[in-house]
Amino acid sequence: METMNIDGAPLRVLVLGATSDLGQRTCLDLANKGYELLLIGRNEKTLGELAESLPGQHKTAVADLNMPDELTPLIIDNAKQYGAFKGAVFCAGVHAMTTLRQSSYADFEQIYRVNCGGALAMIKAFTRKSVRNTAGTTSLVLLSSVSQSAGEAGISGYAASKGALGSLSRCAALELAKDRVLVNCIAAGMIQTKLNDGYQGMAQPGHFEKLASMHPLGFGSPEHVSKEIINLLESEWTTGSTVYVDGGYTCA
């Protein structure tokens, strides 16, 4: 796919959660293809180091998804200053492993605020014409999880938030179709990241071994998911879909 505007400038893509393992891999793959990126995360120093490590020239912005309403104007202002976006990737999120007996509404709400509120705030920015690259389609990709459709004990709040992302992508796809904005979701299986390493530390003995056996192709890597993210970003006729990238987990 062409990664330049008609005036020869690189097409811009926003990556939210850029400093996560998956975010970093996605940024690298997009930069290698010639896209100009806006990297959004929580830590200014880490964002700067990531931007410096990538080929090309990229912008960074700090955002705290515990306050998701602040994200929308940040994206709008950046587009006005540096140019509209061809697409956006939401790969930020928090994970919590808590039994129903131990959980509280405050825990549930905090997971939703980050995992869903951040995605909603990102999508909301793209309702503005000034944020979208008007040449062709604009593509938004939300990172969900196989837990949105496959149950697992101890992650009710997390799984519910990921299921909500699937619903959000379908509704947003219909609402924004008139503007040629595509919204899709990736339901990822277990990939080897620092976030999931922490999850392994919280799990009961033997749990991860059992989980590994449920992935016929084994655990994945950030690269596996990044490839599908880029496929969806460059799609022109796929919207409202959830694509499973799970090493066969949901085949069972």
C-alpha positions as CSV (number, residue, x, y, z in Angstrom):
1,M,0.0,0.0,0.0
2,E,1.2,3.6,-0.8
3,T,2.4,5.3,2.4
4,M,2.7,8.8,1.0
5,N,0.1,11.6,0.6
6,I,-0.4,13.1,-2.9
7,D,2.0,15.9,-1.8
8,G,4.8,13.4,-1.1
9,A,4.5,13.6,2.7
10,P,4.3,10.3,4.7
11,L,0.9,9.1,5.8
12,R,0.4,9.5,9.5
13,V,-0.7,6.7,12.0
14,L,-1.4,7.1,15.7
15,V,-0.3,4.3,18.0
16,L,-1.8,4.4,21.5
17,G,0.0,2.2,24.0
18,A,3.1,2.7,21.9
19,T,5.6,1.7,24.6
20,S,4.0,-1.7,25.3
21,D,5.8,-4.7,23.8
22,L,3.1,-5.0,21.1
23,G,3.0,-1.3,20.6
24,Q,6.8,-1.1,20.1
25,R,6.7,-3.9,17.6
26,T,3.8,-2.3,15.7
27,C,5.6,1.0,15.6
28,L,8.7,-0.6,14.2
29,D,6.8,-2.4,11.5
30,L,4.9,0.7,10.5
31,A,8.0,2.9,10.5
32,N,9.8,0.4,8.3
33,K,6.9,0.7,5.8
34,G,7.4,4.5,5.7
35,Y,4.5,5.7,7.9
36,E,5.0,8.8,10.1
37,L,3.8,8.0,13.7
38,L,2.3,9.7,16.7
39,L,3.4,7.7,19.6
40,I,1.2,8.0,22.7
41,G,2.0,6.5,26.1
42,R,2.4,7.4,29.8
43,N,6.2,7.9,30.0
44,E,7.7,10.8,28.1
45,K,11.3,9.5,28.4
46,T,10.4,6.0,27.1
47,L,8.4,7.5,24.3
48,G,11.3,9.7,23.3
49,E,13.7,6.8,23.3
50,L,11.3,4.7,21.2
51,A,10.9,7.6,18.6
52,E,14.7,7.9,18.4
53,S,15.1,4.2,17.7
54,L,12.7,4.1,14.8
55,P,13.5,5.0,11.2
56,G,12.0,8.3,10.1
57,Q,10.7,11.3,12.0
58,H,7.9,10.8,14.5
59,K,6.0,12.8,17.1
60,T,5.2,11.8,20.8
61,A,2.5,12.7,23.3
62,V,1.9,11.7,26.9
63,A,-1.6,10.6,27.9
64,D,-3.0,9.0,31.1
65,L,-6.0,6.8,30.2
66,N,-7.2,7.0,33.7
67,M,-8.5,10.3,32.4
68,P,-9.7,9.3,28.9
69,D,-11.6,12.4,28.1
70,E,-8.3,14.3,27.9
71,L,-7.2,12.1,25.0
72,T,-9.7,13.3,22.4
73,P,-8.6,17.0,22.3
74,L,-4.9,15.8,22.4
75,I,-5.5,13.9,19.1
76,I,-7.5,16.7,17.5
77,D,-4.8,19.3,18.4
78,N,-2.0,17.1,17.1
79,A,-3.8,16.6,13.8
80,K,-4.3,20.4,13.4
81,Q,-0.7,21.0,14.1
82,Y,1.0,18.2,12.2
83,G,-1.5,16.8,9.8
84,A,-4.4,14.3,9.7
85,F,-4.1,10.6,10.3
86,K,-4.6,7.7,7.9
87,G,-5.2,5.3,10.8
88,A,-4.9,4.6,14.5
89,V,-4.1,1.6,16.7
90,F,-5.3,1.1,20.2
91,C,-3.1,-1.4,22.0
92,A,-3.1,0.2,25.5
93,G,-4.7,-1.7,28.3
94,V,-4.6,-3.1,31.8
95,H,-5.0,-6.7,33.0
96,A,-6.3,-7.9,36.3
97,M,-6.7,-11.4,37.7
98,T,-9.3,-11.3,40.6
99,T,-11.9,-13.7,41.7
100,L,-15.5,-12.6,41.8
101,R,-15.5,-12.8,45.6
102,Q,-12.5,-10.4,45.8
103,S,-13.6,-8.0,43.1
104,S,-15.3,-4.7,43.6
105,Y,-17.0,-2.2,41.3
106,A,-14.1,0.2,41.7
107,D,-11.8,-2.5,40.2
108,F,-14.2,-3.2,37.4
109,E,-14.6,0.5,36.6
110,Q,-10.9,1.2,36.6
111,I,-10.3,-1.6,34.0
112,Y,-13.2,-0.3,31.9
113,R,-11.9,3.3,32.1
114,V,-8.6,2.4,30.5
115,N,-9.5,-0.5,28.2
116,C,-12.8,0.9,26.9
117,G,-12.7,4.6,27.8
118,G,-9.4,5.1,26.1
119,A,-10.6,3.3,22.9
120,L,-13.8,5.4,22.9
121,A,-11.9,8.6,23.3
122,M,-9.6,7.7,20.4
123,I,-12.5,6.8,18.1
124,K,-14.3,10.0,19.1
125,A,-11.4,12.1,17.8
126,F,-11.9,10.6,14.4
127,T,-15.5,11.8,14.2
128,R,-13.8,15.2,13.3
129,K,-13.0,15.6,9.6
130,S,-9.8,17.5,10.5
131,V,-8.4,14.4,12.2
132,R,-9.0,12.1,9.2
133,N,-6.9,11.8,6.0
134,T,-9.7,12.5,3.5
135,A,-8.0,10.7,0.6
136,G,-9.5,7.2,0.7
137,T,-10.4,5.4,3.9
138,T,-9.2,5.9,7.5
139,S,-8.7,2.7,9.5
140,L,-8.9,2.2,13.3
141,V,-7.8,-1.0,14.9
142,L,-8.6,-2.0,18.5
143,L,-6.7,-4.7,20.3
144,S,-9.0,-7.0,22.2
145,S,-8.5,-10.6,23.4
146,V,-9.8,-14.1,22.9
147,S,-11.3,-13.7,26.4
148,Q,-14.0,-11.6,24.8
149,S,-15.6,-14.9,23.6
150,A,-13.8,-17.7,25.5
151,G,-14.4,-17.7,29.3
152,E,-11.6,-18.0,31.8
153,A,-12.0,-18.0,35.6
154,G,-10.5,-15.1,37.5
155,I,-10.6,-12.4,34.8
156,S,-14.2,-11.3,34.6
157,G,-13.6,-7.6,34.6
158,Y,-10.8,-7.8,32.0
159,A,-12.8,-10.2,29.7
160,A,-15.9,-8.0,30.0
161,S,-13.9,-5.0,28.9
162,K,-12.4,-6.8,25.9
163,G,-15.9,-8.0,24.9
164,A,-17.0,-4.4,25.1
165,L,-14.3,-3.5,22.6
166,G,-15.7,-5.9,20.1
167,S,-19.2,-4.3,20.5
168,L,-17.7,-0.8,20.3
169,S,-16.0,-1.6,17.0
170,R,-19.1,-2.9,15.4
171,C,-21.3,0.1,16.5
172,A,-18.6,2.6,15.6
173,A,-18.1,0.9,12.2
174,L,-21.8,1.5,11.3
175,E,-21.8,5.0,12.6
176,L,-18.6,6.1,10.8
177,A,-19.1,4.2,7.6
178,K,-20.6,7.3,5.9
179,D,-17.2,9.0,6.6
180,R,-15.2,6.1,5.2
181,V,-13.8,5.3,8.6
182,L,-13.2,1.6,9.2
183,V,-13.2,0.2,12.7
184,N,-12.0,-3.3,13.4
185,C,-10.9,-5.4,16.4
186,I,-8.2,-8.0,16.9
187,A,-8.9,-10.8,19.4
188,A,-5.4,-11.9,20.3
189,G,-4.5,-15.1,22.0
190,M,-1.7,-15.3,24.5
191,I,1.4,-13.5,23.3
192,Q,4.8,-13.3,25.0
193,T,4.9,-9.8,26.5
194,K,5.9,-8.2,29.8
195,L,2.1,-7.8,30.6
196,N,1.5,-11.5,30.2
197,D,4.6,-12.4,32.2
198,G,3.1,-10.5,35.1
199,Y,-0.2,-12.3,34.5
200,Q,1.8,-15.6,34.8
201,G,3.1,-14.5,38.1
202,M,-0.4,-14.1,39.5
203,A,-1.8,-17.3,38.1
204,Q,-2.2,-20.6,40.1
205,P,0.6,-23.2,39.7
206,G,0.1,-25.2,36.5
207,H,-2.3,-22.6,35.0
208,F,0.1,-21.3,32.3
209,E,1.1,-24.8,31.3
210,K,-2.6,-25.6,30.7
211,L,-3.1,-22.4,28.8
212,A,-0.1,-23.2,26.6
213,S,-1.6,-26.6,25.7
214,M,-4.8,-24.8,24.6
215,H,-2.9,-22.9,21.9
216,P,-2.2,-25.6,19.2
217,L,0.5,-23.4,17.6
218,G,1.9,-22.3,21.0
219,F,2.0,-18.8,22.4
220,G,2.4,-16.0,19.9
221,S,4.7,-13.1,19.6
222,P,4.1,-9.3,19.1
223,E,5.2,-9.7,15.5
224,H,2.3,-12.1,14.8
225,V,-0.3,-9.6,15.9
226,S,1.5,-6.6,14.4
227,K,1.2,-8.1,11.0
228,E,-2.6,-8.4,11.3
229,I,-2.8,-4.9,12.7
230,I,-1.1,-3.6,9.5
231,N,-3.3,-5.7,7.3
232,L,-6.4,-4.1,8.9
233,L,-4.9,-0.6,8.8
234,E,-4.4,-1.0,5.0
235,S,-7.7,-2.6,4.3
236,E,-10.3,-0.7,2.3
237,W,-13.4,-3.0,2.6
238,T,-13.3,-4.6,6.1
239,T,-15.1,-2.9,8.9
240,G,-16.9,-4.0,12.1
241,S,-15.0,-7.3,12.2
242,T,-13.2,-9.1,14.9
243,V,-10.2,-11.0,13.6
244,Y,-8.9,-13.8,15.8
245,V,-5.1,-14.0,15.9
246,D,-4.8,-16.8,18.5
247,G,-2.7,-19.7,17.4
248,G,-5.8,-21.8,17.2
249,Y,-7.0,-21.2,20.7
250,T,-10.6,-20.7,19.7
251,C,-10.7,-23.7,17.4
252,A,-11.5,-25.9,20.4
